[in-house]
């Protein structure tokens, strides 16, 4: 992974965590209600894993936003 991609993953991870907390949704609730494993979601928020497109769609749906909003760097 290039430095630029690592930076983008960090921004994406922070956006997901920030939106989730702003909407007062727990990690467990977001994961459970959108059929994402809690561990996978935690790894995404902690920049340990990059989300696939399907997971990103589920996260956006759970956060009531568009994928575009999450990827707007």
Secondary structure, 3 states (H helix, E strand, C coil): CCHHHHHHHHHHHHHHHHHHHHCCCCHHHHHHHCCCCHHHHHHHHCCCCCCCHHHHHHHHHHCCCCHHHHHCC
